[in-house]
Amino acid sequence: MSGVLVGKRIIGAEAPVTVGWENVPRVEGGPVKQFVFTWFQPFMLFSLIAFWYYAPNDWVKPSVGIWIGIAFRALLFGLEWFFPRHQSWHITWKELATDLFYVGLGYTILETVDSFVGSDVMVEAIRSSFDWDKLAWFTGLPLLLQAFLITFIFDFGQYWMHRGMHNWYPLWLPHSVHHYITQFNINKGAVGNPVELFLIGLGIGGFFDFLPRAFLLAGALRLGIGVYMHLNVRFNTPGWWRFLFNTTEHHSVHHSQDFEATRSNFSGLYIFIDRIFGTCVDGEAEVLGQDGGRRMSIREQMLHPFTEGWKTARARLGRNAPVAAE
């Protein structure tokens, strides 16, 4: 397998990766289906933004956002079932049970842990120690700009955290679990080792002061853009969307079995961050995973960073141990 030269890297030399939008398949069908699967993503994003921008104050609360998120994901799950991008990614009962375990873990134990030691708690401790006030002038900015800044500040930090996870072995150990998934579906973003899920959620947004409605608008941006990253549905995504935002195609390249391809497309929402730093690869991959597509059990996913770290430490200590004189 020869691969394709992208910048100074060869992409697809170790596993199949489609490089270039012109080589990515498009949705086939009549004019109605073409229209729906071309404009579905922009329509839903702008609808979410419009709702939170104009909603009555009585509706502007997190509980409404949670129910909107559940309903939207249920809709996308239905699209996956009837219009899968790849049949090889079609959901099975085993995959669904695993995914629901991690979704439940995120809403219970991880949510509780985050309330005690999450980034907001750390930021509050730092602010209290140094007697820093929040940067309150952000509340004077236009509402949509506040929402964008909330998502961009987090995504910019996530880009470097994610990139660090692929370049520093101690961080790669917990993150590698997420790269053992062998298919995409609506819930796959929740699958990973709890250590990695905690780290990837850290941010510095707590240093800034924003209006409450801006946070809910930011949630609409995260939902309307980021929900598609692990989705098993093909869209004829408009070119401007692919240029600005991360897509299923981008993220599938990141999850491919090709090593160089995995070292690309690190951002969570805004793929233009990768474009700025030269880590963007436009294309897609169907064959995903690590170790030839080996599927991990939940038990192995939980223990993998620690067992692999212990093996590596023992091997290095063994190599560095002094040799006894004969």
LINTADA-V852990 format. One line per field, one symbol per residue. ss: DSSP state (H for helix, E for strand, L for the rest). psi: psi as a letter, one per 20 degrees, with the letter a starting at -180 (. if undefined). burial: # if it has 24 or more other ideal C-beta (glycine too) atoms within 12 Angstrom, else .. A space follows every 50 residues. Layout:
ss: ???
psi: ???
burial: ???
This chain:
ss: LLLEEELLEEELLLLLLEELHHHLLLLLLLHHHHHHHHHHHHHHHHHHHH HHHHLLHHHLLHHHHHHHHHHHHHHHHHHHHHLELLHHHLLLHHHHHHHH HHHHHHHLHHHHHHHHHLHHHHHHHHHHHHLLLLEHHHHHLLHHHHHHHH HHHHHHHHHHHHHHHHHLHHHHHHHHHHHHLLLLLLLHHHLLLHHHHHHH LLLLHHHELLLHHHHHHHHHHHHHHHLLLLLLELLLLLHHHHHHELLHHH HHHHLELLHHHHLLLLLLLEHHHHHHHLLLLLEELLLELLLLLLLLLHHH HHHHHHHHHHHHHHHHHHHHLLLLLL
psi: phrpoodjqopjhhqppppphiipqrpqarhgggggigjgghghghgggh ghhiqqhhinqhhghghggggghgghhghgghmqgphijpprhggggggh ghghghieghhgghihjahhggghgghhhjlpqqniihiiqqghhggghg hggghghhghgghhhiioghhhghhhghjiqjrqrhjhiiprphgghggi iqrjhiiqpqqhhhhhhhhhgggigihihkplppqmpqhhghhgqqrggg hhghjrjpghhilrlhqhgnihghggjkjpopbrqhorarlkkppqrggh hhighgghggggggghhhhipqppp.
burial: ...#.#..#.##..#####.#..#..#.........#..###.##..##. ###......#....#..##..##..##.##..####..#.#...#..##. ###.##...#...#...###..#..............#....#..##### #############.##....############################## ###########.#########################...##.####### ########.################...############.....#.#.. ##.##..#..................
